[in-house]
Amino acid sequence: MKRFLIKIFLFTFPLYAIPIILYLIMDPFKVLYKYNEQVNTGKDYQIVGNRDFQSTQLFLWNYKKYNYDSFILGNSRSMFFQSSSWGKFIKGNIFHFNASSESIYGISSKLKFLDNENVDIKNVLITFDYSTLINIKNSEGHISIKHPITSNESAIKFHYEMFKGFFSSKAFFAYIDLFFTGTKKKYMELLGIQNNAWSHNMKTNQLTYFVCDKQIKNNANLYYAEKKDLFYSRDTIQTYSNQVINSEQKIMLTDIKNILTKHKTNYKIIIPPLYDQIKLNKNDTYYLNKLFGENNVYDFSGINSFTENYKNYYETAHYRPIVADSILTIIYKRKN
């Protein structure tokens, strides 16, 4: 029996070893080694990676060099609060600490990490929407799982999720195809391999949607004409989200507030203007105002001049930097 099991192991070992070896060599999500760039900006394709890991790892590489003391925190929508724009209203060394599908868990964990590392937290800009506030646990999947150093969870668990993302169905063959040919093919677009659309600043961690910005600048009418089916009609009567801030969220929000108070941080909390025009629940807004102070919380959700104009959006999930710039002007020039 023992010999039989050994033979089975020897026979099947290559089946397990080859994918692992390929993963270690290819490192498709750039989570194993240090690179001069995290987002492929010099090629005609970009692999959708784990922004939480990329952001955290870039901070670890750079913070002693650049002495970051000012942080933008939030999900992918926060990316359009550009570091250069925020820098016009504050004095500090900015790092955009964003993550895809960011959560209140992730934001709280990052601020705790900064506090534990004795990082000076001078300025903070946080975006909270319903999807951010609802998630109180570490995210799952290779795109969204948190960096082990902030989640304090197993690095083995993290890399297991990354390996699963690499080895999942057709994606495995797509990554191998791309690695050996260097050519993006049409079928890869649904597998996390997209056209080169983002530029990335390796100092501030700022991402810029340069392809869409260029298209809009060159011919905005054509850009929106091609996407007219995306921009669905909204209700003319104001609707509200379900209450999302419950006991678990209150604990995390209080942790965030205590850290900001400890560091005497100049902070702003923004509830951003989403295309769906659903306004954050009144009880949630009330709690945020009570905890962080009405002078620090700015609610732009719901039906308003930003959300009414579909040309303020790249698509229905993300507003453009012109919206974020206008919001920054409003909140920093408003008399407190």
Phi and psi in degrees as GROMACS dihedral restraints (atoms count N, CA, C in turn):
[ dihedral_restraints ]
;  ai    aj    ak    al  type     phi  dphi    fc
    3     4     5     6     1   -62.6    20    10
    4     5     6     7     1   -43.7    20    10
    6     7     8     9     1   -63.1    20    10
    7     8     9    10     1   -38.9    20    10
    9    10    11    12     1   -61.9    20    10
   10    11    12    13     1   -44.4    20    10
   12    13    14    15     1   -64.6    20    10
   13    14    15    16     1   -38.6    20    10
   15    16    17    18     1   -63.9    20    10
   16    17    18    19     1   -41.6    20    10
   18    19    20    21     1   -63.5    20    10
   19    20    21    22     1   -41.9    20    10
   21    22    23    24     1   -60.8    20    10
   22    23    24    25     1   -42.9    20    10
   24    25    26    27     1   -63.2    20    10
   25    26    27    28     1   -47.5    20    10
   27    28    29    30     1   -63.3    20    10
   28    29    30    31     1   -35.0    20    10
   30    31    32    33     1   -72.0    20    10
   31    32    33    34     1   -40.4    20    10
   33    34    35    36     1   -89.6    20    10
   34    35    36    37     1   -15.1    20    10
   36    37    38    39     1   -53.9    20    10
   37    38    39    40     1   -44.9    20    10
   39    40    41    42     1   -59.6    20    10
   40    41    42    43     1   -31.2    20    10
   42    43    44    45     1   -63.6    20    10
   43    44    45    46     1   -32.7    20    10
   45    46    47    48     1   -89.6    20    10
   46    47    48    49     1   -36.1    20    10
   48    49    50    51     1   -71.7    20    10
   49    50    51    52     1   -40.2    20    10
   51    52    53    54     1   -60.4    20    10
   52    53    54    55     1   -48.9    20    10
   54    55    56    57     1   -60.2    20    10
   55    56    57    58     1   -38.0    20    10
   57    58    59    60     1   -65.9    20    10
   58    59    60    61     1   -43.6    20    10
   60    61    62    63     1   -62.6    20    10
   61    62    63    64     1   -43.5    20    10
   63    64    65    66     1   -61.9    20    10
   64    65    66    67     1   -40.8    20    10
   66    67    68    69     1   -62.5    20    10
   67    68    69    70     1   -43.9    20    10
   69    70    71    72     1   -66.1    20    10
   70    71    72    73     1   -34.6    20    10
   72    73    74    75     1   -76.8    20    10
   73    74    75    76     1   -46.5    20    10
   75    76    77    78     1   -80.7    20    10
   76    77    78    79     1   -35.7    20    10
   78    79    80    81     1    41.3    20    10
   79    80    81    82     1    61.6    20    10
   81    82    83    84     1   -60.8    20    10
   82    83    84    85     1   -30.1    20    10
   84    85    86    87     1   -98.2    20    10
   85    86    87    88     1     5.6    20    10
   87    88    89    90     1    55.6    20    10
   88    89    90    91     1    53.5    20    10
   90    91    92    93     1  -119.0    20    10
   91    92    93    94     1    -0.2    20    10
   93    94    95    96     1  -104.5    20    10
   94    95    96    97     1   -31.8    20    10
   96    97    98    99     1  -130.1    20    10
   97    98    99   100     1   168.6    20    10
   99   100   101   102     1   -91.2    20    10
  100   101   102   103     1   137.3    20    10
  102   103   104   105     1  -127.4    20    10
  103   104   105   106     1   157.4    20    10
  105   106   107   108     1   -70.9    20    10
  106   107   108   109     1   -23.7    20    10
  108   109   110   111     1  -144.4    20    10
  109   110   111   112     1   146.0    20    10
  111   112   113   114     1   -94.1    20    10
  112   113   114   115     1   -28.6    20    10
  114   115   116   117     1  -112.7    20    10
  115   116   117   118     1   126.3    20    10
  117   118   119   120     1   -65.6    20    10
  118   119   120   121     1   104.7    20    10
  120   121   122   123     1  -102.2    20    10
  121   122   123   124     1   -13.0    20    10
  123   124   125   126     1  -101.8    20    10
  124   125   126   127     1     5.6    20    10
  126   127   128   129     1  -116.5    20    10
  127   128   129   130     1   174.0    20    10
  129   130   131   132     1   -92.5    20    10
  130   131   132   133     1    14.7    20    10
  132   133   134   135     1  -146.8    20    10
  133   134   135   136     1   159.7    20    10
  135   136   137   138     1  -139.2    20    10
  136   137   138   139     1   132.1    20    10
  138   139   140   141     1   -88.2    20    10
  139   140   141   142     1   128.5    20    10
  141   142   143   144     1   -66.0    20    10
  142   143   144   145     1   116.7    20    10
  144   145   146   147     1  -110.0    20    10
  145   146   147   148     1  -173.7    20    10
  147   148   149   150     1   -89.9    20    10
  148   149   150   151     1   101.4    20    10
  150   151   152   153     1   -65.0    20    10
  151   152   153   154     1   -31.5    20    10
  153   154   155   156     1   -62.4    20    10
  154   155   156   157     1   -47.8    20    10
  156   157   158   159     1   -64.2    20    10
  157   158   159   160     1   -45.9    20    10
  159   160   161   162     1   -59.2    20    10
  160   161   162   163     1   -46.1    20    10
  162   163   164   165     1   -63.0    20    10
  163   164   165   166     1   -47.6    20    10
  165   166   167   168     1   -65.5    20    10
  166   167   168   169     1   -42.6    20    10
  168   169   170   171     1   -66.4    20    10
  169   170   171   172     1   -39.8    20    10
  171   172   173   174     1   -63.8    20    10
  172   173   174   175     1   -39.3    20    10
  174   175   176   177     1   -60.2    20    10
  175   176   177   178     1   -46.3    20    10
  177   178   179   180     1   -60.7    20    10
  178   179   180   181     1   -38.0    20    10
  180   181   182   183     1   -69.6    20    10
  181   182   183   184     1   -33.7    20    10
  183   184   185   186     1  -111.8    20    10
  184   185   186   187     1   -17.8    20    10
  186   187   188   189     1   -66.5    20    10
  187   188   189   190     1   -29.4    20    10
  189   190   191   192     1   -73.2    20    10
  190   191   192   193     1   -25.6    20    10
  192   193   194   195     1   -78.9    20    10
  193   194   195   196     1   -41.4    20    10
  195   196   197   198     1  -105.2    20    10
  196   197   198   199     1    -5.7    20    10
  198   199   200   201     1    51.3    20    10
  199   200   201   202     1    53.0    20    10
  201   202   203   204     1   -57.5    20    10
  202   203   204   205     1   137.3    20    10
  204   205   206   207     1  -140.9    20    10
  205   206   207   208     1     3.9    20    10
  207   208   209   210     1  -135.2    20    10
  208   209   210   211     1   129.8    20    10
  210   211   212   213     1  -134.4    20    10
  211   212   213   214     1   134.6    20    10
  213   214   215   216     1  -102.0    20    10
  214   215   216   217     1   125.1    20    10
  216   217   218   219     1  -124.7    20    10
  217   218   219   220     1   137.5    20    10
  219   220   221   222     1   160.0    20    10
  220   221   222   223     1  -174.8    20    10
  222   223   224   225     1   -83.1    20    10
  223   224   225   226     1  -163.9    20    10
  225   226   227   228     1   -60.4    20    10
  226   227   228   229     1   -26.1    20    10
  228   229   230   231     1   -68.5    20    10
  229   230   231   232     1   -26.7    20    10
  231   232   233   234     1   -67.6    20    10
  232   233   234   235     1   -18.8    20    10
  234   235   236   237     1   -59.2    20    10
  235   236   237   238     1   -24.1    20    10
  237   238   239   240     1   -87.6    20    10
  238   239   240   241     1    -0.7    20    10
  240   241   242   243     1   -85.2    20    10
  241   242   243   244     1    90.1    20    10
  243   244   245   246     1   -69.2    20    10
  244   245   246   247     1   141.8    20    10
  246   247   248   249     1   -57.6    20    10
  247   248   249   250     1   -40.7    20    10
  249   250   251   252     1   -65.0    20    10
  250   251   252   253     1   -34.3    20    10
  252   253   254   255     1   -72.8    20    10
  253   254   255   256     1   -44.4    20    10
  255   256   257   258     1   -63.4    20    10
  256   257   258   259     1   -33.9    20    10
  258   259   260   261     1   -62.5    20    10
  259   260   261   262     1   -16.4    20    10
  261   262   263   264     1   -75.3    20    10
  262   263   264   265     1   -17.1    20    10
  264   265   266   267     1  -113.7    20    10
  265   266   267   268     1   -10.6    20    10
  267   268   269   270     1  -132.1    20    10
  268   269   270   271     1   166.0    20    10
  270   271   272   273     1  -115.1    20    10
  271   272   273   274     1   117.2    20    10
  273   274   275   276     1   171.6    20    10
  274   275   276   277     1   171.8    20    10
  276   277   278   279     1   -98.8    20    10
  277   278   279   280     1   108.9    20    10
  279   280   281   282     1   -89.0    20    10
  280   281   282   283     1   138.3    20    10
  282   283   284   285     1  -132.0    20    10
  283   284   285   286     1   126.9    20    10
  285   286   287   288     1   -89.4    20    10
  286   287   288   289     1    99.6    20    10
  288   289   290   291     1   -93.2    20    10
  289   290   291   292     1    54.9    20    10
  291   292   293   294     1   -90.4    20    10
  292   293   294   295     1   167.6    20    10
  294   295   296   297     1  -152.5    20    10
  295   296   297   298     1   145.7    20    10
  297   298   299   300     1   -65.8    20    10
  298   299   300   301     1   137.6    20    10
  300   301   302   303     1    52.4    20    10
  301   302   303   304     1    41.1    20    10
  303   304   305   306     1   -60.7    20    10
  304   305   306   307     1   153.0    20    10
  306   307   308   309     1  -130.8    20    10
  307   308   309   310     1   167.6    20    10
  309   310   311   312     1   -62.8    20    10
  310   311   312   313     1   -32.6    20    10
  312   313   314   315     1   -59.6    20    10
  313   314   315   316     1   -46.8    20    10
  315   316   317   318     1   -66.0    20    10
  316   317   318   319     1   -43.0    20    10
  318   319   320   321     1   -65.0    20    10
  319   320   321   322     1   -45.2    20    10
  321   322   323   324     1   -61.1    20    10
  322   323   324   325     1   -43.0    20    10
  324   325   326   327     1   -63.9    20    10
  325   326   327   328     1   -40.0    20    10
  327   328   329   330     1   -66.5    20    10
  328   329   330   331     1   -42.5    20    10
  330   331   332   333     1   -67.5    20    10
  331   332   333   334     1   -36.6    20    10
  333   334   335   336     1   -63.6    20    10
  334   335   336   337     1   -40.7    20    10
  336   337   338   339     1   -61.6    20    10
  337   338   339   340     1   -47.1    20    10
  339   340   341   342     1   -60.8    20    10
  340   341   342   343     1   -41.8    20    10
  342   343   344   345     1   -64.1    20    10
  343   344   345   346     1   -44.1    20    10
  345   346   347   348     1   -65.6    20    10
  346   347   348   349     1   -29.1    20    10
  348   349   350   351     1   -84.9    20    10
  349   350   351   352     1     3.9    20    10
  351   352   353   354     1    58.6    20    10
  352   353   354   355     1    35.2    20    10
  354   355   356   357     1   -78.6    20    10
  355   356   357   358     1   136.0    20    10
  357   358   359   360     1   -71.0    20    10
  358   359   360   361     1   119.9    20    10
  360   361   362   363     1  -106.1    20    10
  361   362   363   364     1    85.8    20    10
  363   364   365   366     1   -82.0    20    10
  364   365   366   367     1   -45.2    20    10
  366   367   368   369     1  -134.2    20    10
  367   368   369   370     1   142.0    20    10
  369   370   371   372     1  -141.0    20    10
  370   371   372   373     1   136.6    20    10
  372   373   374   375     1  -123.8    20    10
  373   374   375   376     1   119.3    20    10
  375   376   377   378     1  -120.0    20    10
  376   377   378   379     1   134.6    20    10
  378   379   380   381     1  -107.4    20    10
  379   380   381   382     1   126.9    20    10
  381   382   383   384     1  -119.7    20    10
  382   383   384   385     1   123.2    20    10
  384   385   386   387     1  -126.1    20    10
  385   386   387   388     1  -179.3    20    10
  387   388   389   390     1   -56.2    20    10
  388   389   390   391     1   -44.4    20    10
  390   391   392   393     1   -66.6    20    10
  391   392   393   394     1   -28.0    20    10
  393   394   395   396     1   -74.3    20    10
  394   395   396   397     1   -41.3    20    10
  396   397   398   399     1   -76.7    20    10
  397   398   399   400     1   -21.7    20    10
  399   400   401   402     1   -78.6    20    10
  400   401   402   403     1   -25.6    20    10
  402   403   404   405     1   -94.4    20    10
  403   404   405   406     1   113.2    20    10
  405   406   407   408     1  -109.0    20    10
  406   407   408   409     1     8.2    20    10
  408   409   410   411     1  -128.8    20    10
  409   410   411   412     1   167.7    20    10
  411   412   413   414     1   -59.5    20    10
  412   413   414   415     1   139.7    20    10
  414   415   416   417     1   -74.2    20    10
  415   416   417   418     1   159.9    20    10
  417   418   419   420     1  -109.1    20    10
  418   419   420   421     1   161.7    20    10
  420   421   422   423     1    90.6    20    10
  421   422   423   424     1   154.8    20    10
  423   424   425   426     1   -70.3    20    10
  424   425   426   427     1   -19.2    20    10
  426   427   428   429     1   -81.7    20    10
  427   428   429   430     1   -31.8    20    10
  429   430   431   432     1  -118.7    20    10
  430   431   432   433     1   -14.7    20    10
  432   433   434   435     1   -59.3    20    10
  433   434   435   436     1   142.5    20    10
  435   436   437   438     1   -78.7    20    10
  436   437   438   439     1   154.3    20    10
  438   439   440   441     1   -59.8    20    10
  439   440   441   442     1   133.7    20    10
  441   442   443   444     1   -56.6    20    10
  442   443   444   445     1   -27.9    20    10
  444   445   446   447     1   -72.6    20    10
  445   446   447   448     1   -24.1    20    10
  447   448   449   450     1   -97.9    20    10
  448   449   450   451     1   -32.4    20    10
  450   451   452   453     1   -79.9    20    10
  451   452   453   454     1   -19.9    20    10
  453   454   455   456     1    59.0    20    10
  454   455   456   457     1    26.6    20    10
  456   457   458   459     1  -104.3    20    10
  457   458   459   460     1   172.8    20    10
  459   460   461   462     1   -62.4    20    10
  460   461   462   463     1   133.9    20    10
  462   463   464   465     1   -66.2    20    10
  463   464   465   466     1   -29.9    20    10
  465   466   467   468     1   -63.8    20    10
  466   467   468   469     1   -42.2    20    10
  468   469   470   471     1   -60.7    20    10
  469   470   471   472     1   -44.2    20    10
  471   472   473   474     1   -59.2    20    10
  472   473   474   475     1   -51.4    20    10
  474   475   476   477     1   -71.0    20    10
  475   476   477   478     1   -26.2    20    10
  477   478   479   480     1   -64.6    20    10
  478   479   480   481     1   -42.2    20    10
  480   481   482   483     1   -64.2    20    10
  481   482   483   484     1   -39.1    20    10
  483   484   485   486     1   -65.8    20    10
  484   485   486   487     1   -41.7    20    10
  486   487   488   489     1   -65.1    20    10
  487   488   489   490     1   -39.2    20    10
  489   490   491   492     1   -61.3    20    10
  490   491   492   493     1   -39.1    20    10
  492   493   494   495     1   -64.0    20    10
  493   494   495   496     1   -35.2    20    10
  495   496   497   498     1   -72.6    20    10
  496   497   498   499     1   -37.7    20    10
  498   499   500   501     1   -95.6    20    10
  499   500   501   502     1     7.9    20    10
  501   502   503   504     1   -78.1    20    10
  502   503   504   505     1   124.2    20    10
  504   505   506   507     1    33.7    20    10
  505   506   507   508     1  -123.6    20    10
  507   508   509   510     1   -70.5    20    10
  508   509   510   511     1   -21.9    20    10
  510   511   512   513     1   -59.9    20    10
  511   512   513   514     1   -37.4    20    10
  513   514   515   516     1   -55.9    20    10
  514   515   516   517     1   -48.1    20    10
  516   517   518   519     1   -71.5    20    10
  517   518   519   520     1   -31.6    20    10
  519   520   521   522     1   -66.0    20    10
  520   521   522   523     1   -43.1    20    10
  522   523   524   525     1   -65.1    20    10
  523   524   525   526     1   -39.3    20    10
  525   526   527   528     1   -66.0    20    10
  526   527   528   529     1   -45.0    20    10
  528   529   530   531     1   -56.4    20    10
  529   530   531   532     1   -47.7    20    10
  531   532   533   534     1   -66.0    20    10
  532   533   534   535     1   -40.3    20    10
  534   535   536   537     1   -62.5    20    10
  535   536   537   538     1   -41.9    20    10
  537   538   539   540     1   -88.0    20    10
  538   539   540   541     1   -27.9    20    10
  540   541   542   543     1  -100.7    20    10
  541   542   543   544     1   -26.3    20    10
  543   544   545   546     1    69.4    20    10
  544   545   546   547     1    14.0    20    10
  546   547   548   549     1  -121.1    20    10
  547   548   549   550     1   123.0    20    10
  549   550   551   552     1   -76.0    20    10
  550   551   552   553     1   135.6    20    10
  552   553   554   555     1  -117.6    20    10
  553   554   555   556     1   159.9    20    10
  555   556   557   558     1   -54.9    20    10
  556   557   558   559     1   -41.3    20    10
  558   559   560   561     1   -66.0    20    10
  559   560   561   562     1   -16.7    20    10
  561   562   563   564     1   -77.8    20    10
  562   563   564   565     1   -16.7    20    10
  564   565   566   567     1   -62.6    20    10
  565   566   567   568     1   -30.1    20    10
  567   568   569   570     1   -89.0    20    10
  568   569   570   571     1     4.5    20    10
  570   571   572   573     1  -116.4    20    10
  571   572   573   574     1    20.6    20    10
  573   574   575   576     1    86.0    20    10
  574   575   576   577     1    15.4    20    10
  576   577   578   579     1  -119.3    20    10
  577   578   579   580     1   110.6    20    10
  579   580   581   582     1  -119.6    20    10
  580   581   582   583     1   171.8    20    10
  582   583   584   585     1   -66.2    20    10
  583   584   585   586     1   158.4    20    10
  585   586   587   588     1   -67.6    20    10
  586   587   588   589     1   104.0    20    10
  588   589   590   591     1  -122.8    20    10
  589   590   591   592     1   -15.7    20    10
  591   592   593   594     1  -119.6    20    10
  592   593   594   595     1   139.6    20    10
  594   595   596   597     1  -103.7    20    10
  595   596   597   598     1   149.6    20    10
  597   598   599   600     1  -134.4    20    10
  598   599   600   601     1   129.2    20    10
  600   601   602   603     1   -94.9    20    10
  601   602   603   604     1   115.5    20    10
  603   604   605   606     1   -77.2    20    10
  604   605   606   607     1    -1.2    20    10
  606   607   608   609     1   -96.9    20    10
  607   608   609   610     1   -52.2    20    10
  609   610   611   612     1   -93.3    20    10
  610   611   612   613     1   -10.6    20    10
  612   613   614   615     1    67.2    20    10
  613   614   615   616     1    23.3    20    10
  615   616   617   618     1   -82.3    20    10
  616   617   618   619     1   128.3    20    10
  618   619   620   621     1  -100.2    20    10
  619   620   621   622     1   140.9    20    10
  621   622   623   624     1  -129.0    20    10
  622   623   624   625     1   130.0    20    10
  624   625   626   627     1   -82.7    20    10
  625   626   627   628     1    66.8    20    10
  627   628   629   630     1   -66.7    20    10
  628   629   630   631     1   -31.2    20    10
  630   631   632   633     1   -65.0    20    10
  631   632   633   634     1   -49.5    20    10
  633   634   635   636     1   -67.4    20    10
  634   635   636   637     1   -37.6    20    10
  636   637   638   639     1   -60.0    20    10
  637   638   639   640     1   -41.3    20    10
  639   640   641   642     1   -67.1    20    10
  640   641   642   643     1   -41.5    20    10
  642   643   644   645     1   -63.7    20    10
  643   644   645   646     1   -42.8    20    10
  645   646   647   648     1   -66.3    20    10
  646   647   648   649     1   -41.9    20    10
  648   649   650   651     1   -63.1    20    10
  649   650   651   652     1   -40.9    20    10
  651   652   653   654     1   -73.4    20    10
  652   653   654   655     1   -40.2    20    10
  654   655   656   657     1  -161.6    20    10
  655   656   657   658     1    84.8    20    10
  657   658   659   660     1   -63.2    20    10
  658   659   660   661     1   -38.6    20    10
  660   661   662   663     1   -61.7    20    10
  661   662   663   664     1   -42.0    20    10
  663   664   665   666     1   -67.0    20    10
  664   665   666   667     1   -42.3    20    10
  666   667   668   669     1   -56.0    20    10
  667   668   669   670     1   -48.4    20    10
  669   670   671   672     1   -78.9    20    10
  670   671   672   673     1   -26.0    20    10
  672   673   674   675     1   -64.5    20    10
  673   674   675   676     1   -38.7    20    10
  675   676   677   678     1   -72.4    20    10
  676   677   678   679     1   -16.4    20    10
  678   679   680   681     1  -115.7    20    10
  679   680   681   682     1    16.5    20    10
  681   682   683   684     1   -60.6    20    10
  682   683   684   685     1   -30.9    20    10
  684   685   686   687     1   -71.4    20    10
  685   686   687   688     1   -18.9    20    10
  687   688   689   690     1   -73.4    20    10
  688   689   690   691     1   -35.1    20    10
  690   691   692   693     1   -87.0    20    10
  691   692   693   694     1    85.5    20    10
  693   694   695   696     1   -70.9    20    10
  694   695   696   697     1   161.5    20    10
  696   697   698   699     1   -74.9    20    10
  697   698   699   700     1   142.5    20    10
  699   700   701   702     1  -107.0    20    10
  700   701   702   703     1   161.5    20    10
  702   703   704   705     1   -70.8    20    10
  703   704   705   706     1   142.0    20    10
  705   706   707   708     1   -83.4    20    10
  706   707   708   709     1   -10.6    20    10
  708   709   710   711     1   -98.1    20    10
  709   710   711   712     1   131.0    20    10
  711   712   713   714     1   -63.3    20    10
  712   713   714   715     1   127.3    20    10
  714   715   716   717     1  -113.8    20    10
  715   716   717   718     1   159.4    20    10
  717   718   719   720     1  -125.0    20    10
  718   719   720   721     1   149.5    20    10
  720   721   722   723     1   -73.7    20    10
  721   722   723   724     1   161.0    20    10
  723   724   725   726     1   -66.8    20    10
  724   725   726   727     1   153.1    20    10
  726   727   728   729     1   -62.4    20    10
  727   728   729   730     1   130.5    20    10
  729   730   731   732     1  -118.6    20    10
  730   731   732   733     1   -22.4    20    10
  732   733   734   735     1   -83.9    20    10
  733   734   735   736     1   103.6    20    10
  735   736   737   738     1  -116.6    20    10
  736   737   738   739     1  -162.7    20    10
  738   739   740   741     1   -60.5    20    10
  739   740   741   742     1   -42.0    20    10
  741   742   743   744     1   -66.4    20    10
  742   743   744   745     1   -42.2    20    10
  744   745   746   747     1   -64.1    20    10
  745   746   747   748     1   -37.3    20    10
  747   748   749   750     1   -64.1    20    10
  748   749   750   751     1   -37.2    20    10
  750   751   752   753     1   -63.0    20    10
  751   752   753   754     1   -46.9    20    10
  753   754   755   756     1   -67.6    20    10
  754   755   756   757     1   -40.7    20    10
  756   757   758   759     1   -64.5    20    10
  757   758   759   760     1   -37.5    20    10
  759   760   761   762     1   -66.5    20    10
  760   761   762   763     1   -39.5    20    10
  762   763   764   765     1   -59.3    20    10
  763   764   765   766     1   -44.0    20    10
  765   766   767   768     1   -60.8    20    10
  766   767   768   769     1   -47.9    20    10
  768   769   770   771     1   -60.7    20    10
  769   770   771   772     1   -42.3    20    10
  771   772   773   774     1   -64.0    20    10
  772   773   774   775     1   -39.0    20    10
  774   775   776   777     1   -66.8    20    10
  775   776   777   778     1   -43.2    20    10
  777   778   779   780     1   -63.5    20    10
  778   779   780   781     1   -38.3    20    10
  780   781   782   783     1   -68.1    20    10
  781   782   783   784     1   -42.6    20    10
  783   784   785   786     1   -57.2    20    10
  784   785   786   787     1   -41.2    20    10
  786   787   788   789     1   -90.9    20    10
  787   788   789   790     1     3.1    20    10
  789   790   791   792     1    52.2    20    10
  790   791   792   793     1    45.8    20    10
  792   793   794   795     1   -75.4    20    10
  793   794   795   796     1   139.4    20    10
  795   796   797   798     1   -85.1    20    10
  796   797   798   799     1   107.7    20    10
  798   799   800   801     1  -129.0    20    10
  799   800   801   802     1   154.8    20    10
  801   802   803   804     1  -135.1    20    10
  802   803   804   805     1   134.6    20    10
  804   805   806   807     1  -108.9    20    10
  805   806   807   808     1   123.0    20    10
  807   808   809   810     1  -117.4    20    10
  808   809   810   811     1   127.8    20    10
  810   811   812   813     1   -97.7    20    10
  811   812   813   814     1   105.8    20    10
  813   814   815   816     1   -76.3    20    10
  814   815   816   817     1   162.1    20    10
  816   817   818   819     1   -85.2    20    10
  817   818   819   820     1   100.4    20    10
  819   820   821   822     1   -90.8    20    10
  820   821   822   823     1   151.7    20    10
  822   823   824   825     1   -62.8    20    10
  823   824   825   826     1   -29.5    20    10
  825   826   827   828     1   -66.0    20    10
  826   827   828   829     1   -15.8    20    10
  828   829   830   831     1    62.4    20    10
  829   830   831   832     1    19.0    20    10
  831   832   833   834     1   -82.3    20    10
  832   833   834   835     1   123.7    20    10
  834   835   836   837     1   -84.9    20    10
  835   836   837   838     1   142.3    20    10
  837   838   839   840     1   -60.3    20    10
  838   839   840   841     1   141.2    20    10
  840   841   842   843     1   -50.2    20    10
  841   842   843   844     1   139.0    20    10
  843   844   845   846     1   -60.6    20    10
  844   845   846   847     1   -38.2    20    10
  846   847   848   849     1   -66.0    20    10
  847   848   849   850     1   -35.7    20    10
  849   850   851   852     1   -68.1    20    10
  850   851   852   853     1   -44.0    20    10
  852   853   854   855     1   -62.9    20    10
  853   854   855   856     1   -41.3    20    10
  855   856   857   858     1   -59.5    20    10
  856   857   858   859     1   -43.9    20    10
  858   859   860   861     1   -65.4    20    10
  859   860   861   862     1   -43.0    20    10
  861   862   863   864     1   -61.6    20    10
  862   863   864   865     1   -42.7    20    10
  864   865   866   867     1   -63.1    20    10
  865   866   867   868     1   -42.3    20    10
  867   868   869   870     1   -66.4    20    10
  868   869   870   871     1   -41.7    20    10
  870   871   872   873     1   -75.4    20    10
  871   872   873   874     1   -48.6    20    10
  873   874   875   876     1   -96.1    20    10
  874   875   876   877     1   -12.5    20    10
  876   877   878   879     1    95.4    20    10
  877   878   879   880     1   133.4    20    10
  879   880   881   882     1   -60.2    20    10
  880   881   882   883     1   -27.4    20    10
  882   883   884   885     1   -75.7    20    10
  883   884   885   886     1    -7.7    20    10
  885   886   887   888     1  -114.5    20    10
  886   887   888   889     1    -5.2    20    10
  888   889   890   891     1  -115.3    20    10
  889   890   891   892     1   130.0    20    10
  891   892   893   894     1  -131.1    20    10
  892   893   894   895     1   114.9    20    10
  894   895   896   897     1  -100.7    20    10
  895   896   897   898     1   110.7    20    10
  897   898   899   900     1  -112.3    20    10
  898   899   900   901     1    15.8    20    10
  900   901   902   903     1   -78.1    20    10
  901   902   903   904     1   166.8    20    10
  903   904   905   906     1    90.0    20    10
  904   905   906   907     1  -163.8    20    10
  906   907   908   909     1   -83.3    20    10
  907   908   909   910     1   117.9    20    10
  909   910   911   912     1  -158.7    20    10
  910   911   912   913     1  -177.0    20    10
  912   913   914   915     1   -64.7    20    10
  913   914   915   916     1   -28.4    20    10
  915   916   917   918     1   -71.7    20    10
  916   917   918   919     1   -47.8    20    10
  918   919   920   921     1   -78.5    20    10
  919   920   921   922     1   -21.3    20    10
  921   922   923   924     1   -67.4    20    10
  922   923   924   925     1   -35.0    20    10
  924   925   926   927     1   -92.1    20    10
  925   926   927   928     1   108.6    20    10
  927   928   929   930     1   -65.1    20    10
  928   929   930   931     1   -18.7    20    10
  930   931   932   933     1   -76.7    20    10
  931   932   933   934     1    -0.3    20    10
  933   934   935   936     1   -83.2    20    10
  934   935   936   937     1     0.9    20    10
  936   937   938   939     1  -125.7    20    10
  937   938   939   940     1   147.2    20    10
  939   940   941   942     1   -72.8    20    10
  940   941   942   943     1   -42.3    20    10
  942   943   944   945     1  -156.5    20    10
  943   944   945   946     1  -171.5    20    10
  945   946   947   948     1   -73.8    20    10
  946   947   948   949     1    -9.5    20    10
  948   949   950   951     1   -96.8    20    10
  949   950   951   952     1   -24.5    20    10
  951   952   953   954     1  -133.9    20    10
  952   953   954   955     1   124.9    20    10
  954   955   956   957     1   -78.3    20    10
  955   956   957   958     1   165.3    20    10
  957   958   959   960     1   -93.2    20    10
  958   959   960   961     1   164.6    20    10
  960   961   962   963     1   -59.2    20    10
  961   962   963   964     1   -26.8    20    10
  963   964   965   966     1   -62.0    20    10
  964   965   966   967     1   -32.5    20    10
  966   967   968   969     1   -70.1    20    10
  967   968   969   970     1   -48.8    20    10
  969   970   971   972     1   -61.4    20    10
  970   971   972   973     1   -40.1    20    10
  972   973   974   975     1   -61.9    20    10
  973   974   975   976     1   -41.7    20    10
  975   976   977   978     1   -64.9    20    10
  976   977   978   979     1   -39.5    20    10
  978   979   980   981     1   -64.7    20    10
  979   980   981   982     1   -43.2    20    10
  981   982   983   984     1   -59.6    20    10
  982   983   984   985     1   -41.8    20    10
  984   985   986   987     1   -62.2    20    10
  985   986   987   988     1   -41.3    20    10
  987   988   989   990     1   -64.6    20    10
  988   989   990   991     1   -49.6    20    10
  990   991   992   993     1   -76.3    20    10
  991   992   993   994     1   -28.3    20    10
  993   994   995   996     1   -91.4    20    10
  994   995   996   997     1   -15.0    20    10
  996   997   998   999     1  -102.5    20    10
  997   998   999  1000     1    -6.4    20    10
  999  1000  1001  1002     1   -72.9    20    10
 1000  1001  1002  1003     1   135.8    20    10
 1002  1003  1004  1005     1   -76.2    20    10
 1003  1004  1005  1006     1   126.2    20    10
